[in-house]
Structures are given as C-alpha cells and as structure tokens.
Amino acid sequence: MSEIKHLPYQSEDNYFVQLIPDVQFTRFPNGSSLKMNILRPVSHIPLPLIVWIVGGSWVDVDNYKHVPVLSELAAQGYVIACIEYRTVNKAPFPAQLEDVKTAIRFLRTHAGEYGIDAEHVGVWGHSAGGHLAALAGVTGSQPEWDARGDWQGVSSQVTAVVDFCGPIDVQADFQTEYELPVISLLMGGPIRHMADNAAQSNPVSHIQAGEAAGIPPFLIMHGDQDEMVPLRQSRFLYDALLEAGAEADMYILEGAKHSSTGLMTRQDVMEAVSRFFAVHLKGS
C-alpha cells in the first residue's frame, strides 16, 4: 500500500494536499510497470482531476518533477496525478498515448478511492508531455484507443487540455539535420520510412474540420524564444482546432524558452492555467 505524505502547503481555499506516491496503474507481461504520484487535497467532496504529463523528449520521464508547484495548484481544489509512460527506448509510438489513456481509465475506475470527480478531467503536459496531452484531447471520442491496455471499457475522454510547447508535426521540423535519434525511436524507424506512424502521432490528423464535437477546450502556450520546438508547431494545432470549430486559446510567451521550470515559475503563466481549469473543470 502506498504511503500518504503531507506536503507543507495550504492555500487560501484551505485545502491541505496529500502526496500519495508510486501508485501502480498498469503492469506489463515482462514484469515492468508504470506508476503515478497523486496529489490529493483533503476534501469531503469529489474534486476535478488534472493529469500531468511530464516532458523529457519521450526518453526521460520523471513524474516527481514539479510536484511542489503542482501541489500549489492542487490546493486550489484539484486532484493531480503525475504519471509515467513508456519511454521510446522501450516501445515506439503509440505506446506513450496508450499509457496516458490507461492512466486516465485507472483514475476514473478508482475515482471514489482518490476523491475524484470523474466527470471533470483535465490533461496538461509540457513538450513531449504536451504532445501526448494534445493527442489525448483529440482522440477522446475514438473508442478504439480504449480497447488497448488495462482498465478497458472505461472512457479516457477529457474535459480540458493544456499544452505547453508540445511538438505536433514531427514531419515538418524534425527531419534532416535537425532530426534526433529520439524521433526515429519514437516512430519505430526513420521518419521517411514511417509516414503512417508519423501521421498518427500528429494531433492535427485526428481533427476533422467542422467536427468540433468531442474535442475539449484547449489552452496552448509556447515561448517565442523556444530553442527546442519551433513556435509554429503550436500554431499548427491552434489553427486546426479553430478550423474545426473547437474552442482554443493560444498564448505566445515573450522571452520564454523551452524549459518547463522557466514556464511554471512564471506567475502570469500559472495564473492563466489556473483560470482555464477553473472555468472548464469547475465552471467558475
């Protein structure tokens, strides 16, 4: 049984936050498993859920990263789950998206245990995590994804998405001299030979113009000095969402680079995220 640890933080809303570490949400036939850290406010009523997907170029997944700042958001009245997913040296795409959806289904299945309002689920990620958050958002109405992995038969659809500078179209900017070995690992081979998988990994390919039903509201943030993921990657997603008639806001952050720490220590950024989730998960 996971040990409950109390974090030394209390907000104006008077929610104390518990850290429930290393909760296993799936196990694979080879004996490996994936875990999550759950930040749970002490509350007598179910609270909305935010699933946090850490970045790290799909190769470095540290689900303890940013727990302090995420605990501040949790104290505003959210259960936050910081999840792991398989890295590309273990499995190529779409394994990472399958893991995100498995985590969401696990949390819905155990909503009563963790004090979750299962009808209000947001997903938020940075960089590679932003890519997976966007994919989780636009594939929620595609039932075939919920036939993969554990906890099948439970929906992985989400209510709101926050994407921090996620790569969207790997065929547009991550080939030739810019292509890193990690992209080939993600695709299961060189992009030029994996066009179908590259297209499936692109959230835009899952958005049908004029069919916004099932697509949750998006908040997209990207620094204008991002040295890792070109700003136009977020524009690809934003433009496709608007064309489909979906609700989306995009913030271009002046002077901001790619670092998640740099973004998440900006007061204006975190206030915007807080407002977005308050509107779309709490209706306030």
N, C-alpha and C positions, 0 to 999 in steps of 0.2 A: 504494500500500500504506500502511495506517495505521501511524503511528509509535508504538512502545511506550514509555511513560514510566513510570518507577518513582516511586511515592509514598513519602514518608518515614514509613512506619508499619510496625511489626512487632508482632504480638500475642503473647500467651503461648503460642499454638499454633504460633508460629514460621512463619506464612505471610507472606511478603512479597507485596505487592499491586502488580500492574502495571495502569496505565491504558492501554487501547487506545482512542484517541479517534476519533470520527467514522466509525464503521463503517456504511456504507450497507447498509440491509436491504431497501429497495424503491425503485423508480423509477416515476414515472407518465408517461403519454404526453405530457404537456405539458412534460416535462423536469425537473420538480421531483422531489425525492427525500426520503426520511426516513432519519435516522441514529440511531445509538446509541453511547453510551460504555460500554465493557466494563471492569469491574474484575475482574481475573483473578489469583487467588493463584498463586504458583509452587508447583506440586504435580505429583507423578508419577502421581497417580490422578485420575480424573474427580471433580468436586465438584458438589454440588447447585447449581441455578440459582435466583436471585431476579430477577425482572423488576420494576424500579422505574418507576412511572408518576407523573410529577410533576403537581402541580395547577397552577392558574392560570386557573380559570373557563373552561376549554376554549379560551382565546384567547392565553394566554402560556405557551409550552412551553419551558422552559429545562432541558435534560437534563444540564447541568453542575451544577445546583443540588444541594447536599447531598453532592457527591462526597466531601468529607473524612469526614463521619460515616458514609457508606455504605462507605467504604474500611475503617473500623474493623470493620464487620460482615463485610465480605468477608474480612478477615484471620482471621476465625473459621472459615473454610473454605467460602466460598460464592463462586461466580461471580455477579456482579451486573451486570445490563445496564440502563442508564438510557436509556430510549427516548423518541423523539419520536413525535408523532401529529399528524394534520392538525387545525389549528385551525378553529373554526366559521366564520370569515370566508372559509375556503377550501372547506369542504364540511360539510354538516349531518350529524347522526347518521343512520345508524350508521357513518359513515366512521371515527370515532375508535376504535370497537370493532374494526372490520376491521383497522385499523393495529396495534392491540395484538396481535391474533391472528396477523397476518403476522409481527410481530417474534418471537413465540414459535416459530412454524414455522421461521423463518430460523435461530434459535438451535438448535433441535433438528436441523435439517439440517446445521449446522456444529458440532455438539457436539464432534466429535473435534478440530477446529481450535482450539477455545477451552477444552478441558478440562472439558466439561460432562457431568454425569450426567443424561442426558435423561429418565430415569425419575422424577426428583425435581425438579419445577419449581414454585416459588412465585411468587406475584404480589402486589405491595404498592403501594398508592397513597394519595395524600393529596388530599382534596377532589375536584375533577374526576377526578383520578387514582384516588381511592378508588372513585368511581362506576364507572370503567372496570375496575378490578380486580375489583369485585364482579360486574360483568357477565361478565368473562372466566371467573370461577369458576363461575357458574351456567349458562353456555351451553356448557361444555366437551363435553357429550355430545350437542350439536346439530350434526350433521355439515354442515349447510348453510352454517354460518359458515366452514368450512374450504374451501369451494368459491369463496371470494371472495379476491381479492388474489393475491400471489405465493406460491410455495412450497406450492402446493396438493397435497393428498394426504398431508400430514403433520398430525398431531394438534396442536391448540392447547390440549388439556386440561391443567389444572394440578393440583398436589397439595395446595396450601395457599394461603390468601388472607388478607392483612392489609389492612383498610380503615380508614383514618384519616378520620373525619368526612366521608364521601362523601355527596353528595345522592342520594337514592334515588328519591323520587316527586316529579317536578317539578310535577305537577298539584296536589299537596297544599299546597305552601308558596311557590311561586314565581310566582304569578299576581297579578292586580290591581296594587295599588300597589307590591308587592314585586318584581314581575316586572322583570327587567333585559333590555335588548335582547339580551344574550348568550343568554338562554333561547330567544327567538324564532329567533335564528340557529342554535342547537343543533337545534331542532325543524324548521327549514326554514320557519317561519311562526309566527304567534301560537298559543299552546297551545290555545286554544279551537277552532282550526280543524285542529289536528294531533293529535287524540286518539289515533289509532292509533300514530303515531310516539312519542308520549309514553309510551304503554303499553309499547311495545317497549323503550324506554330504561330502564324500571323493572326492576331485577333481580328484584323480587318476582314480576313477571308471568311469569318463566321458572322459578319454583319451583313444583312440583306437590306439594300436601300429601300426605304419606305416601310420597313417592317420593324418598328421600334418595340413592339410588344415583346416582353420578356427580357429586354435589355434594361438593367438598372441605371440610375443616375451615376455619372462619372465625375470625379474631380481629378484633373490631371495637372501635375506640377513638374516643371523642368527648368533647370538653370540655364541662363544664356551663355554661361562660361563652362558648360559641361564638356570635359575633355575626353570622356569615355563613350557616351551615347549622344549622337548628334541631336540637336533640338528638333529637327524635322521629323524624327521618329515619333515624338508625341503628337506632332501636327498630323501625321498620317492617321492616327487613331482618332484624334479630335474631329478632323474633317469627315471621316467615315461615320462617326456617331451622329454628327449633325445632319449629314446627308440622309441617314436612315430615319431621322426624326426623333432620335433619342435625346435625353437630357444630358448635357455635358458642359462643364466649365473647365477652362484651361488657364493656368497662371504661369506666366514666364517670369522667373525669379531673377532679377537683375543682380549680376555679380556672383551668382551661385554656381559652384562647380558640381561634381557628381557625388561627392561624399554624402552618405546618409547622415553622418553626425553633423555635418555642416547644415543640412536641411532641417534636421529635427531639433537643433538648438536655436533656430530662428523663431522668435515669438510670433511674427506675422504668419509664418507657415503653420505652426501648430494651432494658432487661433482659427485659421481658415479650415483646417482639418476638423477641429472641434465643432465649429459651426455646421460644417457639412454633415457630419454624423448626427449632430443634434437634430437637424431638420429631417434627415432621411431615415434615421433609426428610432428617433424618439418623437418625431412630429412636432418639435418645439423650435 
